[in-house]
Amino acid sequence: MFSVTVRDHMMVAHSFRGEVFGPAQQLHGATFLVDATFRRAEVDADGIVVDIALASEQLKEVVSQFNLRNLDDEPTLAGLNTTTEVLAKVIADRLAEQAKAGALGAGGRELAGITVTLHESHIAWASYERSL
């Protein structure tokens, strides 16, 4: 399996529901490095998995929907506990929609899967991996 990974970042505010989160139930900020890995079994005729520039562009577009926002106020996230794991899935799902729509070019339609990893710090991160 071949893969290409692109990176961006975002800063958000949010709060969590549930006793397990302790003080994080209160509004707080988080800064994430966001890695999106695109996979396919074979490279295309040009020898690539997906156009890196298009992949970077599309990741930036998705991340910009959350950057510098209070996620508690985002209607598309209503009812979700916006944990690192949940945000990784939301971003992966949105990238998958873009791939299916052709926003990643012809190669995007041939992808086998996408993995999104959100790095909370240099010692903690979470990922969501999905098939296409």
MOZI-V889918 format. One line per field, one symbol per residue. ss: DSSP state (h for helix, s for strand, l for the rest). phi: phi as a letter, one per 40 degrees, with the letter a starting at -180 (. if undefined). A space follows every 50 residues. Layout:
ss: ???
phi: ???
This chain:
ss: lsssssssssssssllllhhhhhhhllsssssssssssssllllllllll lhhhhhhhhhhhhhllllsshhhlhhhllllllhhhhhhhhhhhhhhhhh hllllhhhhhllssssssslllllsssssssl
phi: .cabbbbaaabbbabbbhddcfccccdababbcbbbbbbacbccccgbca cccccccccdcccccbcfbcccccdcbdgccccdcccccdcccccccccc cgcbgdcccbccabbbbbccacbaabbbbbcb
